[in-house]
Amino acid sequence: MAEDLVLDTAIRDWVLVPLSVVMVLIGVLRYFVSKLMRSHQAPDLKVVKEGQVILRARNLRAAAGFIPAKSFRARKIYYTNEENGLLHVPKGQAQNAQAQMFSDPNLAMDMMKKNLSMIIPQTLTFAWVNFFFSGFVAAKIPFPLTHRFRGMLQNGIDLSTVDVSYVSSRSWYFLNLFGLRGLFSLILGEENAMDDTQRMMQMSGFGFDPTKSLGAEKDSIDIIQHDWALPKLEKRAEDVLKKLVK
């Protein structure tokens, strides 16, 4: 049977609070360091144009029911025409995102800087937590959990009799590492708040390939069946007026 523990307030004052404050400060400091290391480049006009075309095509798909069928067909041909449609990419012009990145040394250098700004602070912080706070039970979650969460919440504690709702200091570090996006959005702004999960996803890729997005958007527009919403709106307005009159 799982045992209930009484956590010392000193653990809160000298383990839980300092660890949380340090993780927040490191995240803010890492943002400003990466901002200083970032090289400022003029945006590629072709990439910007293709991005705007994708946004316009998405807006067309979202609002397809609010324009007449004739207008929708004209816009559909304008975007998906096999000869000169905006979303059509000839096979010879398709770019390899990896080859494009390695051909531009600035892109490769920016990616290396981003990786270093994430890996080095994480490594040093984990070593600090593992050296000073290893083995502490730092907090307790105020709701019951199943035993599947034991490995995630009690990393570094080898006691099967402790209730799963107790969180070790090492697990608290990982929870802060991947769960501070909401706090960073308040401190740095929504557009600058990026947690380490998203950074790792960026590290796993080699860049953005606009040709794939153009092709996917073209296929999405091709399969849309136009359904004009105006007759439905008139019927709904008529029903509402009838209810008001009654």
VENHU-V201794 format. One record per backbone hydrogen bond with DSSP energy under -0.5 kcal/mol. CO is the residue of the C=O (numbers start at 0). NH is the residue of the N-H. Records with the same first field share a line. If there is no record, write none. Layout:
BEGIN
CO: NH ; NH
END
This chain:
BEGIN
2: 162
4: 6
7: 10 ; 11
8: 12
9: 13
10: 14 ; 15
11: 16
14: 18
15: 19
16: 20
17: 21
18: 22
19: 23
20: 24
21: 25
22: 26
23: 27
24: 28
25: 29
26: 30
27: 31
28: 32
29: 33
30: 34
31: 35
32: 36
33: 37
38: 40
43: 47
44: 48
45: 49
46: 50
47: 51
48: 52
49: 53
50: 54
51: 55
52: 56
53: 57
54: 58
55: 59
56: 60
57: 61
58: 62
60: 63
62: 65
63: 66
64: 228
67: 71
68: 72
69: 73
70: 74
71: 75
72: 76
73: 77
74: 78
75: 79
76: 80
77: 85
78: 86
80: 84
84: 87
87: 89
89: 92
90: 93
94: 96
95: 99
96: 100
97: 101
98: 102
99: 103
100: 103 ; 107
102: 104
103: 107
104: 108
105: 109
106: 110
107: 111
108: 112
109: 113
110: 114
111: 115
112: 116
113: 117
114: 117 ; 118
115: 119
117: 121
118: 122
119: 123
120: 124
121: 125
122: 126
123: 127
124: 128
125: 129
126: 130
127: 131
128: 132
132: 135
135: 137 ; 168
138: 166
145: 148
146: 149
148: 152
149: 153
152: 167
153: 156
155: 157
158: 161
160: 2
162: 165
164: 140
166: 137 ; 138
167: 171
168: 172
169: 173
170: 174
171: 175
172: 176
173: 177
174: 178
175: 179
176: 195
179: 183
180: 184
181: 185
182: 186
183: 187 ; 188
184: 188
188: 191 ; 192
191: 193
194: 198
195: 199
196: 200
197: 201
198: 202
199: 203
200: 204
201: 204
207: 209
208: 211 ; 212
209: 213
210: 214
211: 215
212: 216
213: 217
214: 218
215: 219
216: 220
217: 221
218: 222
220: 223
223: 225
228: 232
229: 233
230: 234
231: 235
232: 236
233: 237
234: 238
235: 239
236: 240
237: 241
238: 242
239: 243
240: 244
241: 245
END
